[in-house]
Amino acid sequence: MPESKLRILPAYSPTGTNVMKAGQIGLTGTDQGDEGKYRRLTSKSERDLTPLAYLDVCKKAFYLWQRNLLAKRIIEILVDFCVGEELKVVVKCKKRTADGEEYLKDRNEGQQAWDDFYEDPQNDLQDDLGSMFTDYLINGEQIIPAHVNKTDGKVWIGYLDPRYILPVSYDTSGNVQSSGVVPVQGNIRKVDEIVMQPPNTTEAVHLKVIRFNMDGNPETNKLYGKLVGEVFFFQLNKLPTQLRGYSILMTDIDWADAFDQFLFGALDGFDARNDYFFDCTLEGMTQEEIDAKKVTRPDRGMVNVHNEKAKWTTIKADLAANDVSTAAKLIKDFIVGTAGFSKVWFGEADTTNRATADSMAIPTKKMLQRIQAYLKRELKFMCTYVLQCVQDAGKLKLAPDEYFDIEVSLYNLDQKELDQAGSGFTQMINAMKVAVSSGWATDDTAKKLVDGFLTSIGFEVDQSQTAEDIKELNQTKQQENLATDTLNQAPPLNQFMNQQEKLRQARQKAGIGEYAGKGQQQGDGTT
């Protein structure tokens, strides 16, 4: 590291104090040599935590996920609804036409390229995607380096810990940057590169983030509009003006830890509830006489005989168990409620009915759909990059009017019970029949309602088809079925030939047709 950078680094403050001071007094008239100690107000985000506070959040979030049952369960629910058997990435090859688009069903090269990437033993996303998404939720950031084989375009990925992103970095000119996360010039929402210092190393590593290249002139830049870079970098739980992504558990860290300590304290208090004490009052005796008297604690089942001067009572600890239970429920409901969950999801189904539970689940479903959107965008972006690499290697070719349509489907949170869906579907169909026959609705309107209903319960429907297209298709099938039925009803050839032979013999015997006037030949040869 140059000596000039070594002088700047110790004087650099990670907090916003110097930044605000420089912004208030301005740098005009100050020692020009001090300019490097300050960050420009336009090159950093005041809404981010300090680097030390950010690392502290990551460490505590991981600690809670590993040791706090409530925090771990929150993360597990989020992962279970995003990663599982329902996760599918479908790549369709489509062609732009004058009437819209056409799905090329016989073109499955794009799907095969993604499946090869997803199932590759080195990538092993089938087994590791769940743990990778868990780490994503805990840290709020995810760094996935990508290596491309230029020969066949195959992509292999790795994994880097976002905690090794430097709090302070330098650009190519040696100027101090506000963070190891460097945004695109003029657009803080997009990250251009990240600067990391891996463990057991002394030099920083600059890694270009994979993003769409919009630099320069499209006519001269051959990579214009393509994905370029070295690592995938995803962030969540952040505002556009923030450079860092934050853990899903960040707002619940203190509360979850306090709840843990509260429960341990309540558990210790329960030991005292099993203890009891004897209180013996001896009237008329002085303290010296009481101290000199030997008092034996009565054993279980023993008869305690005494006069009216001695009073024996039993004392038990009153630690307000009901208050502890109420406080524990209050804290737990607060944590799970602020995390976006209904208390029914955390073992309190006995306090509500099904109708109330369904209505309380609506905000939770919306929150889970938002979390699902993070993973959908991540997988779709990675799939786009994988397909581009295979195309660049010449292993996959598309016509100018063809393109890939990528669909990522996860667990359908709007899926209804089949019995309820079947009953509702029947009622809707009957209502639409009446509406169409009465002229209140068109066939296309009825089809849109049917398509929406089927999609809501998890069925994939081609919504580009119109009602008229379906009628024509049904008529064509009816004509084909009629022709097939007619052909199937025709007698076999050998049966037909036998019938024709019997008919010829009968006509010959009767002397009709071509046998008229010839009479019937007898057995002796006379006619």
C-alpha positions in Angstrom: 0.0 0.0 0.0 1.4 3.4 -0.9 2.6 5.6 2.0 0.1 8.3 1.1 -2.7 5.9 1.7 -1.2 4.8 5.0 -1.3 8.5 6.2 -4.9 8.9 5.2 -6.2 5.7 6.7 -5.5 6.3 10.4 -7.1 9.7 10.2 -10.2 8.4 8.6 -13.3 8.3 10.8 -15.9 5.7 9.9 -18.7 7.7 11.5 -20.6 10.6 9.9 -19.1 13.2 12.3 -16.3 14.4 10.0 -18.6 14.1 7.0 -21.2 16.5 8.5 -18.4 18.8 9.6 -16.9 19.0 6.2 -20.3 19.6 4.7 -21.1 22.4 7.1 -17.9 24.4 6.9 -16.9 23.5 3.3 -13.4 22.8 2.1 -12.8 26.2 0.7 -10.0 28.0 2.5 -9.0 24.9 4.4 -5.7 23.0 4.1 -6.0 21.2 0.8 -4.0 18.3 2.2 -6.9 17.5 4.5 -9.4 16.9 1.7 -8.5 13.2 1.6 -9.7 12.8 5.2 -13.2 13.5 4.3 -15.8 11.7 2.1 -17.8 13.6 -0.4 -21.5 14.0 0.6 -22.4 12.8 -2.9 -20.3 9.7 -2.8 -21.7 7.9 0.3 -24.9 7.1 2.1 -25.5 8.6 5.6 -28.2 6.0 6.2 -25.9 3.1 6.5 -24.6 1.8 9.8 -20.9 2.3 10.7 -18.7 -0.6 9.6 -18.2 -1.9 13.1 -22.0 -1.7 13.8 -22.7 -3.6 10.5 -20.3 -6.4 11.5 -21.9 -6.5 14.9 -25.3 -7.0 13.4 -24.1 -9.8 11.2 -22.4 -11.6 14.1 -25.4 -11.2 16.4 -27.9 -12.3 13.7 -25.8 -15.5 13.1 -25.6 -16.1 16.8 -29.4 -15.8 17.2 -30.0 -18.1 14.2 -27.7 -20.7 15.7 -28.8 -20.5 19.4 -32.1 -18.7 19.7 -35.1 -21.0 18.9 -37.5 -18.2 18.0 -35.1 -16.4 15.7 -34.1 -19.7 14.0 -37.8 -20.6 13.5 -38.4 -17.3 11.8 -35.6 -17.9 9.3 -36.7 -21.5 8.8 -40.3 -20.5 7.9 -39.0 -18.0 5.3 -36.7 -20.6 3.8 -39.3 -23.3 3.8 -41.7 -21.2 1.8 -39.1 -20.2 -0.8 -36.9 -23.3 -1.3 -38.3 -26.8 -1.7 -39.9 -29.2 -4.1 -42.2 -26.4 -5.5 -39.2 -24.4 -6.8 -39.0 -24.6 -10.6 -37.2 -22.5 -13.2 -38.9 -22.9 -16.6 -37.1 -21.5 -19.7 -39.3 -21.1 -22.7 -38.1 -20.2 -26.2 -40.6 -17.7 -27.8 -40.8 -16.0 -31.1 -42.1 -12.5 -31.8 -44.8 -12.4 -34.4 -47.1 -9.9 -35.9 -49.9 -11.2 -33.7 -47.8 -11.2 -30.5 -45.6 -14.1 -29.5 -45.4 -17.8 -30.3 -44.2 -20.4 -27.9 -41.7 -22.8 -29.6 -42.5 -26.0 -27.7 -39.8 -28.1 -29.6 -37.0 -25.7 -28.5 -35.7 -26.9 -25.1 -32.1 -25.9 -25.4 -32.5 -23.0 -22.9 -34.1 -25.3 -20.3 -31.4 -27.9 -20.8 -28.7 -25.2 -20.3 -30.2 -24.1 -17.0 -30.7 -27.7 -15.8 -27.1 -28.5 -16.5 -26.0 -25.4 -14.5 -28.4 -26.2 -11.6 -27.6 -29.9 -11.4 -23.9 -29.5 -11.9 -22.0 -31.4 -9.1 -19.7 -28.5 -8.6 -22.5 -25.9 -8.2 -24.7 -28.4 -6.3 -27.6 -26.0 -6.1 -30.1 -28.8 -5.4 -28.5 -29.3 -2.0 -26.9 -25.9 -1.2 -29.6 -23.4 -2.4 -31.4 -23.7 1.0 -28.3 -22.9 3.0 -27.2 -20.2 0.6 -30.6 -18.5 1.0 -30.5 -18.9 4.8 -27.1 -17.1 4.8 -28.6 -14.4 2.5 -31.4 -13.7 5.0 -29.0 -13.7 8.0 -26.5 -11.3 6.5 -28.7 -9.3 4.1 -26.1 -9.7 1.3 -24.9 -12.5 -0.9 -21.7 -12.7 -3.0 -21.5 -15.5 -5.6 -18.4 -15.5 -7.8 -18.9 -16.9 -11.3 -16.3 -18.6 -13.5 -17.2 -19.2 -17.2 -15.7 -21.8 -19.4 -15.1 -20.0 -22.6 -15.2 -23.2 -24.6 -18.7 -24.4 -23.9 -20.1 -21.5 -21.9 -20.7 -23.5 -18.7 -20.8 -21.5 -15.5 -19.4 -22.6 -12.1 -20.2 -20.6 -9.0 -18.6 -20.3 -5.5 -19.4 -18.3 -2.4 -17.9 -15.4 -0.4 -18.7 -14.1 3.0 -20.0 -10.5 2.7 -18.4 -9.7 6.1 -15.1 -9.4 4.4 -16.2 -6.4 2.4 -13.8 -3.5 3.5 -15.3 -0.6 5.4 -13.0 1.8 3.5 -11.5 1.3 0.0 -9.6 3.2 -2.6 -10.3 3.8 -6.3 -7.8 3.4 -9.1 -6.6 7.0 -8.5 -5.8 6.4 -4.8 -8.8 8.4 -3.5 -10.7 7.2 -0.4 -14.1 5.7 -1.1 -16.9 5.7 1.4 -17.3 1.9 1.4 -16.2 -1.4 0.0 -19.4 -1.3 -1.9 -18.9 1.0 -4.8 -22.1 2.2 -6.7 -22.3 3.0 -10.3 -21.4 6.6 -11.0 -24.5 8.7 -10.8 -26.7 5.8 -9.6 -26.4 4.7 -6.0 -29.0 2.0 -6.5 -26.7 -0.1 -8.7 -23.4 -1.5 -7.4 -20.4 -1.4 -9.8 -17.8 -3.3 -7.7 -17.1 -4.6 -4.3 -13.7 -4.4 -2.5 -12.9 -7.3 -0.2 -10.0 -8.5 1.9 -10.3 -12.2 2.3 -9.0 -13.8 5.5 -5.2 -14.4 5.9 -4.5 -11.8 3.2 -3.1 -8.3 3.3 -4.2 -6.9 -0.1 -7.7 -5.8 -1.1 -9.4 -7.5 -4.0 -11.6 -5.5 -6.4 -14.4 -7.6 -7.9 -16.7 -6.3 -10.6 -20.4 -7.0 -9.9 -22.3 -8.7 -12.7 -24.7 -6.1 -14.2 -26.0 -5.0 -17.5 -23.3 -3.0 -19.4 -24.8 0.4 -20.4 -21.5 2.2 -20.8 -20.3 3.9 -24.0 -21.8 3.8 -27.4 -24.0 0.8 -28.4 -22.5 0.9 -31.9 -18.9 0.6 -30.8 -19.2 -1.3 -27.5 -19.8 -5.0 -28.4 -20.7 -5.8 -24.8 -23.4 -3.0 -24.6 -26.6 -4.4 -23.1 -25.0 -7.6 -22.0 -24.3 -8.9 -18.5 -20.6 -8.4 -17.6 -18.7 -8.8 -14.3 -17.1 -11.4 -12.0 -19.5 -11.9 -9.1 -23.2 -11.9 -8.4 -24.1 -9.4 -5.6 -27.5 -9.4 -4.1 -28.9 -7.3 -1.3 -32.1 -7.1 0.7 -33.7 -5.1 3.5 -32.3 -1.8 2.2 -33.4 1.5 0.8 -32.2 2.9 -2.6 -30.0 5.4 -0.7 -28.2 2.7 1.3 -25.1 0.9 0.2 -25.4 -2.2 2.4 -28.0 -4.8 2.7 -29.1 -5.8 6.3 -30.2 -8.9 8.0 -33.9 -9.8 8.2 -33.3 -10.3 12.0 -31.7 -6.9 12.5 -34.8 -5.2 14.1 -35.5 -8.2 16.3 -31.9 -8.9 17.6 -32.2 -7.1 20.9 -35.8 -8.3 21.6 -35.0 -12.0 20.8 -31.9 -11.9 23.0 -33.9 -10.2 25.8 -36.6 -12.8 25.4 -34.0 -15.6 25.7 -32.7 -14.1 28.9 -36.2 -13.6 30.3 -37.1 -17.3 29.7 -33.9 -18.5 31.4 -34.6 -16.2 34.4 -38.2 -17.6 34.6 -36.8 -21.1 34.4 -34.5 -20.5 37.3 -37.4 -19.0 39.3 -39.4 -22.2 38.9 -36.8 -24.1 41.1 -37.7 -21.8 44.0 -41.4 -22.6 43.5 -40.8 -26.2 44.6 -39.2 -25.1 47.9 -41.2 -24.4 51.1 -40.4 -23.3 54.7 -41.8 -23.8 58.2 -42.5 -20.8 60.4 -42.7 -21.5 64.1 -43.9 -18.8 66.5 -43.2 -19.4 70.2 -45.1 -17.0 72.3 -43.6 -15.8 75.6 -40.0 -16.9 74.9 -37.1 -14.5 74.5 -34.6 -14.6 71.7 -32.0 -16.2 73.9 -34.4 -19.0 74.9 -35.4 -19.5 71.2 -31.7 -19.7 70.2 -31.0 -22.2 72.9 -33.9 -24.4 72.0 -33.3 -27.2 69.5 -36.1 -27.2 66.8 -36.3 -30.2 64.5 -38.0 -29.9 61.2 -41.0 -32.3 61.0 -40.6 -35.1 58.5 -43.3 -36.1 56.1 -46.2 -37.9 57.9 -44.9 -37.0 61.3 -47.3 -35.7 64.0 -46.3 -32.3 65.4 -47.5 -32.0 69.0 -47.4 -28.5 70.6 -49.4 -26.3 73.0 -51.2 -23.0 72.3 -48.0 -21.1 72.7 -46.4 -22.6 69.5 -47.8 -21.9 66.0 -46.5 -23.7 63.0 -47.2 -22.4 59.4 -45.8 -23.4 56.0 -44.4 -20.6 53.7 -44.1 -21.1 49.9 -42.5 -18.7 47.4 -45.0 -16.5 45.6 -43.2 -15.5 42.4 -46.4 -14.5 40.4 -46.3 -17.3 37.9 -49.2 -15.9 36.1 -47.4 -12.6 35.6 -44.4 -14.4 34.1 -46.6 -16.3 31.7 -48.4 -13.1 30.6 -45.1 -11.3 30.1 -43.6 -14.1 28.1 -46.6 -14.2 25.8 -46.5 -10.5 25.4 -42.9 -10.4 24.4 -43.2 -13.4 22.1 -46.3 -11.9 20.3 -44.4 -8.7 19.9 -41.4 -10.3 18.3 -43.3 -12.6 15.9 -45.8 -9.8 15.1 -43.1 -7.3 14.2 -41.5 -10.0 12.1 -44.7 -10.2 10.1 -46.1 -13.5 11.4 -49.4 -14.4 13.1 -49.1 -15.9 16.6 -51.0 -18.9 15.2 -47.8 -19.8 13.3 -45.9 -20.1 16.6 -48.0 -22.6 18.6 -51.0 -20.6 19.8 -53.7 -22.2 17.7 -55.8 -22.9 20.8 -56.6 -19.2 21.3 -58.4 -18.7 17.9 -60.6 -20.4 15.4 -60.0 -21.3 11.7 -61.8 -18.2 10.3 -59.8 -15.8 12.5 -56.5 -17.7 11.7 -57.2 -17.4 7.9 -57.8 -13.7 8.2 -54.8 -13.1 10.4 -52.6 -15.0 7.8 -53.2 -12.5 5.0 -50.4 -10.0 6.1 -48.1 -13.0 6.7 -48.7 -14.3 3.2 -48.0 -10.8 1.7 -44.7 -10.7 3.6 -43.8 -14.2 2.5 -44.5 -13.2 -1.1 -42.2 -10.3 -0.8 -39.4 -12.6 0.5 -40.1 -15.0 -2.4 -39.6 -12.1 -4.8 -36.0 -11.8 -3.6 -35.2 -15.4 -4.6 -37.2 -15.1 -7.8 -35.2 -12.1 -9.0 -32.0 -13.8 -7.9 -32.6 -17.0 -9.8 -34.0 -15.2 -12.9 -30.9 -13.0 -13.1 -28.6 -15.9 -12.7 -30.5 -17.9 -15.4 -30.2 -14.9 -17.8 -26.4 -14.9 -17.2 -26.1 -18.6 -17.7 -28.0 -18.5 -21.0 -26.0 -15.6 -22.2 -22.7 -17.4 -21.5 -23.9 -20.5 -23.5 -24.9 -18.3 -26.4 -21.6 -16.4 -26.4 -19.8 -19.7 -26.6 -21.8 -20.6 -29.7 -23.5 -23.6 -28.1 -26.9 -22.0 -28.2 -28.3 -19.9 -31.1 -31.4 -17.8 -31.4 -32.9 -16.1 -34.4 -33.2 -12.3 -34.2 -36.9 -12.6 -33.5 -36.5 -15.3 -30.8 -35.9 -14.8 -27.1 -36.0 -16.7 -23.8 -38.8 -16.3 -21.4 -37.8 -17.2 -17.8 -40.4 -18.1 -15.2 -39.5 -18.9 -11.6 -42.3 -20.5 -9.6 -42.2 -21.2 -5.8 -44.8 -22.4 -3.3 -48.1 -20.9 -4.2 -49.3 -19.0 -1.1 -52.7 -18.4 -2.7 -53.4 -22.0 -3.2 -56.8 -23.1 -1.8 -58.1 -26.3 -0.5 -59.2 -28.5 -3.4 -62.7 -29.2 -2.0 -63.4 -25.5 -1.5 -61.9 -24.7 -4.9 -64.0 -27.3 -6.6 -67.2 -26.0 -5.0 -66.4 -22.4 -5.8 -65.4 -23.3 -9.4 -68.8 -25.0 -10.0 -70.7 -22.0 -8.6 -68.7 -19.6 -10.8 -69.2 -21.7 -13.9 -73.0 -21.8 -13.4 -73.1 -18.1 -12.8 -71.1 -17.3 -15.9 -73.4 -19.5 -18.0 -76.3 -17.4 -17.0 -74.4 -14.2 -17.5 -73.3 -15.2 -21.1 -76.6 -16.5 -22.1 -78.3 -13.4 -20.8 -75.9 -11.1 -22.7 -74.4 -9.6 -19.5 -70.9 -10.9 -20.2 -68.9 -12.1 -23.3 -67.2 -15.4 -23.8 -63.8 -13.7 -23.4 -64.8 -12.2 -20.1 -65.9 -15.6 -18.8 -62.6 -17.2 -19.9 -60.6 -14.5 -18.1 -62.5 -15.3 -14.9 -61.9 -19.0 -15.4 -58.2 -18.4 -16.1 -57.7 -16.3 -13.0 -59.5 -18.8 -10.8 -57.4 -21.7 -12.1 -54.2 -19.7 -11.8 -55.0 -18.9 -8.2 -55.2 -22.6 -7.2 -51.9 -23.4 -8.9 -52.8 -24.4 -12.5 -50.9 -23.0 -15.4 -53.2 -21.6 -18.1 -52.4 -20.2 -21.5 -54.1 -16.8 -21.1 -53.1 -15.8 -24.7 -55.9 -18.1 -26.1 -59.2 -16.4 -26.7 -62.6 -18.0 -26.4 -62.9 -18.1 -30.2 -59.6 -19.9 -30.5 -60.8 -22.6 -28.0 -64.1 -23.0 -29.9 -62.3 -23.5 -33.2 -60.0 -26.0 -31.6 -62.9 -27.9 -30.1 -64.7 -28.0 -33.5 -61.5 -29.4 -35.1 -61.2 -32.1 -32.5 -64.9 -33.0 -32.9 -64.4 -33.4 -36.7 -61.3 -35.5 -36.1 -63.1 -37.7 -33.6 -66.1 -38.1 -35.9 -63.8 -39.3 -38.8 -62.0 -41.6 -36.4 -65.3 -43.1 -35.1 -66.5 -43.6 -38.7 -63.3 -45.4 -39.6 -63.5 -47.5 -36.5 -67.1 -48.5 -37.2 -66.2 -49.8 -40.7 -66.0 -53.7 -40.9 -62.6 -55.3 -41.3 -61.3 -56.1 -44.8 -61.7 -59.9 -44.5 -65.2 -59.6 -43.2 -66.1 -57.2 -46.1 -64.6 -59.7 -48.6 -66.7 -62.6 -47.1 -69.8 -60.5 -47.3 -69.1 -59.7 -51.0 -68.5 -63.4 -51.8 -71.8 -64.4 -50.2 -73.6 -61.7 -52.2 -72.1 -62.9 -55.5 -73.1 -66.5 -54.8 -76.7 -65.4 -54.0 -77.0 -63.4 -57.2 -75.6 -66.3 -59.2 -78.1 -68.7 -57.7 -81.0 -66.3 -58.4 -79.8 -65.5 -61.9 -79.9 -61.8 -61.5 -77.5 -59.1 -62.7 -74.7 -60.4 -64.7 -76.1 -63.9 -64.3 -79.5 -63.1 -65.8 -80.7 -65.7 -68.5 -78.0 -68.2 -67.7 -80.1 -70.3 -65.4 -78.7 -72.3 -62.5 -76.2 -75.0 -63.2 -77.2 -78.4 -61.7 -74.9 -81.0 -60.3 -75.1 -83.2 -63.5 -74.0 -80.4 -65.7 -77.4 -79.6 -67.2 -78.9 -76.2 -67.0 
